[in-house]
Amino acid sequence: MSVKDFAKPKRVDVTPGTGEVNFPGVMARLKQGGFTAGPLVIECLSPGELPALLAEAKKARKFVEELVRA
């Protein structure tokens, strides 16, 4: 599953967990439907130079790991 977030009006270059998607709600609904395993691919990050991008990637990974633990 692709993990990506968005900000209004139509911005998708945001780090997951910093935008408007209700990820706990989405994951709960997916679990109800039988999604219990499989790869989660972080698709987009907030743009920036390499050090900032690496920081955003680490933040996104931590967010997704905490999300699936819940």
Backbone as CSV, one residue per row, in Angstrom:
resi,resn,N_x,N_y,N_z,CA_x,CA_y,CA_z,C_x,C_y,C_z
1,MET,0.841,-1.164,0.000,0.000,0.000,0.000,0.890,1.231,0.000
2,SER,0.510,2.205,-0.763,1.227,3.473,-0.825,0.745,4.370,0.302
3,VAL,1.680,4.929,1.055,1.355,5.827,2.157,1.727,7.240,1.723
4,LYS,0.721,8.082,1.549,0.988,9.471,1.194,-0.063,10.355,1.834
5,ASP,0.283,11.565,2.045,-0.584,12.528,2.712,-0.894,13.656,1.738
6,PHE,-1.702,14.613,2.161,-1.967,15.778,1.331,-2.282,16.975,2.220
7,ALA,-2.137,18.138,1.636,-2.531,19.385,2.281,-3.370,20.171,1.286
8,LYS,-4.319,20.909,1.792,-5.201,21.676,0.906,-4.421,22.784,0.239
9,PRO,-4.751,23.156,-0.993,-5.870,22.617,-1.730,-5.562,21.290,-2.422
10,LYS,-4.394,21.131,-3.024,-4.083,19.880,-3.718,-2.607,19.546,-3.620
11,ARG,-2.003,19.787,-2.486,-0.564,19.561,-2.320,-0.328,18.152,-1.807
12,VAL,0.476,17.375,-2.537,0.760,15.995,-2.128,2.227,15.780,-1.762
13,ASP,3.032,16.830,-1.851,4.443,16.681,-1.479,4.627,17.003,0.007
14,VAL,3.905,16.270,0.838,3.995,16.432,2.289,4.370,15.097,2.916
15,THR,5.077,15.147,3.997,5.490,13.940,4.705,4.284,13.312,5.391
16,PRO,4.090,11.989,5.241,2.965,11.332,5.911,2.934,11.654,7.407
17,GLY,1.725,11.980,7.867,1.543,12.329,9.261,1.543,13.819,9.514
18,THR,1.887,14.617,8.493,1.910,16.066,8.669,0.795,16.761,7.905
19,GLY,0.024,15.997,7.174,-1.044,16.576,6.361,-2.413,16.307,6.943
20,GLU,-3.377,16.081,6.068,-4.773,16.007,6.455,-5.366,14.595,6.509
21,VAL,-4.620,13.589,6.089,-5.153,12.223,6.088,-5.277,11.709,7.527
22,ASN,-6.408,11.117,7.840,-6.640,10.494,9.145,-6.108,9.062,9.074
23,PHE,-4.813,8.914,9.222,-4.191,7.601,9.062,-4.687,6.556,10.061
24,PRO,-4.876,6.896,11.350,-5.422,5.873,12.254,-6.789,5.360,11.787
25,GLY,-7.624,6.265,11.293,-8.931,5.868,10.777,-8.824,5.010,9.526
26,VAL,-7.930,5.382,8.634,-7.719,4.605,7.403,-7.223,3.205,7.749
27,MET,-6.237,3.123,8.626,-5.687,1.810,8.986,-6.728,0.948,9.697
28,ALA,-7.542,1.546,10.566,-8.593,0.792,11.248,-9.573,0.215,10.230
29,ARG,-9.941,1.017,9.249,-10.876,0.550,8.216,-10.259,-0.565,7.374
30,LEU,-8.976,-0.419,7.033,-8.301,-1.461,6.261,-8.226,-2.766,7.052
31,LYS,-7.943,-2.670,8.347,-7.898,-3.875,9.189,-9.267,-4.547,9.239
32,GLN,-10.322,-3.742,9.328,-11.688,-4.293,9.307,-11.935,-5.089,8.027
33,GLY,-11.355,-4.618,6.936,-11.543,-5.264,5.639,-10.595,-6.426,5.388
34,GLY,-9.709,-6.724,6.358,-8.832,-7.875,6.218,-7.383,-7.557,5.883
35,PHE,-7.038,-6.285,5.738,-5.653,-5.914,5.449,-4.858,-6.002,6.746
36,THR,-4.071,-7.059,6.882,-3.314,-7.257,8.118,-1.819,-7.368,7.875
37,ALA,-1.404,-7.459,6.641,0.024,-7.588,6.341,0.287,-7.110,4.924
38,GLY,1.539,-6.779,4.689,1.942,-6.357,3.360,2.816,-5.128,3.442
39,PRO,3.472,-4.800,2.346,4.379,-3.655,2.349,3.628,-2.324,2.405
40,LEU,4.214,-1.390,3.122,3.731,-0.015,3.159,4.852,0.857,2.601
41,VAL,4.604,1.493,1.474,5.618,2.281,0.785,5.323,3.760,0.985
42,ILE,6.263,4.482,1.569,6.114,5.920,1.743,6.398,6.563,0.397
43,GLU,5.366,7.215,-0.164,5.481,7.697,-1.539,6.072,9.095,-1.658
44,CYS,5.694,10.015,-0.787,6.141,11.398,-0.918,6.645,11.939,0.411
45,LEU,7.553,12.897,0.325,8.069,13.616,1.486,8.013,15.102,1.180
46,SER,8.034,15.913,2.230,8.162,17.353,2.010,9.488,17.612,1.322
47,PRO,9.521,18.498,0.343,10.747,18.737,-0.410,11.797,19.480,0.412
48,GLY,13.037,19.360,-0.028,14.129,20.077,0.613,15.465,19.525,0.165
49,GLU,16.522,20.094,0.701,17.866,19.605,0.428,18.061,18.261,1.131
50,LEU,19.117,17.551,0.782,19.338,16.197,1.281,19.224,16.058,2.797
51,PRO,19.874,16.898,3.609,19.733,16.727,5.068,18.277,16.838,5.534
52,ALA,17.538,17.792,4.975,16.130,17.956,5.339,15.311,16.769,4.857
53,LEU,15.604,16.283,3.664,14.891,15.128,3.121,15.123,13.883,3.972
54,LEU,16.358,13.682,4.395,16.656,12.537,5.262,15.910,12.644,6.580
55,ALA,15.841,13.835,7.135,15.093,14.033,8.379,13.611,13.730,8.174
56,GLU,13.053,14.157,7.044,11.646,13.872,6.748,11.420,12.376,6.547
57,ALA,12.351,11.701,5.899,12.234,10.253,5.688,12.239,9.522,7.030
58,LYS,13.112,9.932,7.936,13.155,9.301,9.266,11.874,9.566,10.036
59,LYS,11.363,10.788,9.932,10.108,11.132,10.601,8.957,10.290,10.042
60,ALA,8.919,10.126,8.725,7.863,9.340,8.090,7.953,7.873,8.488
61,ARG,9.172,7.335,8.516,9.333,5.936,8.912,8.853,5.721,10.345
62,LYS,9.234,6.612,11.242,8.795,6.502,12.632,7.271,6.580,12.722
63,PHE,6.680,7.505,11.982,5.227,7.653,11.979,4.552,6.369,11.522
64,VAL,5.020,5.794,10.428,4.397,4.575,9.893,4.601,3.400,10.862
65,GLU,5.790,3.288,11.447,6.030,2.202,12.402,5.099,2.316,13.600
66,GLU,4.894,3.518,14.116,3.985,3.705,15.240,2.543,3.449,14.825
67,LEU,2.216,3.796,13.618,0.865,3.603,13.098,0.497,2.118,13.047
68,VAL,1.412,1.284,12.573,1.079,-0.137,12.444,1.160,-0.878,13.768
69,ARG,1.828,-0.292,14.746,1.868,-0.898,16.090,0.556,-0.727,16.819
70,ALA,-0.176,0.313,16.474,-1.435,0.638,17.195,-2.512,-0.397,16.942
